[in-house]
Amino acid sequence: MTTRSINQIFKPKQIYIVSKHPLPQTIEPMSVSQAISQPHWSEAMSNEPTALMKHGTWDLVLPPSDCNPVVCKWIFQVKQKADGSMDRFKARLVAKGYNQRPGVNYTETFSPIVKPATIRVVLSIAIMNG
């Protein structure tokens, strides 16, 4: 069977950009060394630990001597508004949780998420039962 790729015939890929706002010229850095050299990314990196401590989701403590701490990495992203314009630079510090082992590094998981529909159902049942 003869195909285009066997005969070295390739159709060029066309890229369509549909936005009334131009895309930002900055490219999201792939490493911390790239991010530190740019002031907007280093500011976003300094805001992240402050926000984590302010919300009470993270505490800075010394690790115990008998365990290995979970390693973290930085993820960089340019946030956009609904109309496609640039909103802000976001740097997130994420734990590499895939290095953990059940029963060794952690014992339970907790996710405090409740849907509004569940709250309405519980409240309506409570009101019906007095």
N, C-alpha and C positions, 0 to 999 in steps of 0.2 A: 504494500500500500504506500502510495506516495503522499507525503504530507508537506505542508509549508515549512515546518521546522527541519525536515530532512533536507529540503532544497535550500536551506538558509534564507528563507523568506520570513521576515518578522514584521508584524504590524506595530508601529510605535504606540506606546501607551499615551493616551491623551489625558491630561489632568485638567479638571474644571474646578475653578474656585468661584463659588457663588457667595458673595458677601458684599454688602455695601460699605463695610469698614475694612480697611486693609489689615492683613494679618501682621502681628508684631514682628519686627525684624530680629528680635532676640530669639535664640534657640535655647531650649531648656538644657541646662548642663547635665552631663552624664556622671560627673564625679564632683566631690567636694572641692578639689583643687581648682576646677574650672569655675565653680560657684563663688569661691572666696574672692576671686579676682574682680568680680562685678559687685558694685555696692548695693544694688537692689536685692540681689540674692543673699548677700551676707546679712542684710537687715532682716530679710525673711527668716533666715536661719536663727538669728538671735531672738526673734519674736516667738518662735515655736516652743522652746522649753519654758519660757515665761507663761505662755498660754496654758501649757499642760499643767504647770504647778498651780496656776490661778484657778483652774477648773477642778483641781483635786484629783486628777486622773493619774498623776505621776509624782513620785517623791524621789529626790536625789539622796541616796544612802550609800554607805560603803558596803561592798559585797562581803559576805562571809568568806573566811579563808578556805573552807572545805567545799566550795562549789564554784562552778564556772558560770559567769553571768551570760545572759542572752545578749547576743551581739545586735546592734542596731545599724541601720543605714539611712541615708538621706534620700528623699524622693522630691524632685523639683517639678513644678507644674505652673504654667501660666493660666490663671483663671480668667474666664471670659464672662461678660454679661449676656443676657438673653438675646440682645441684638447683635452679638458677635464682636463687640468692642472689648478691649482688654480691661479687666477689672483690677487685678493685682497679681503679685508674684507669691506663690505659696510653696513653702518648704515644709515637708513633713518628716518627722523622725519615726521610723517604723522598726519594730522589733522583728528579727528573723526568727519567728516562732517555730519554723520547721526544724530547728535544731533541738527542740525540746522533746522529752520522752515522758509519756504518762507514768505517774507514780514516782518518777525520779526528779524531774524539774518542776512538775506541777501536779496538783491533786484534783483541781476542779476548774471549771470555766464558768464565767458569770457574764451575762449580757442583759443589763437592765433596760429592755425595750418592751414597751407595752403599746399596742395600737390603740388609737382613740376609739375605735369601734368596740373593743373589748371593755374599755372603761365605761362607755355608754350602756352596754349590756349589763355589767355588774351593778351600775347605779340604778338602772330601771328595775332589776330584780330586787334590789334592796328597798326601793320605794314601793313596789307591789307587795312585798312582805311586811311592810310597816317598819 
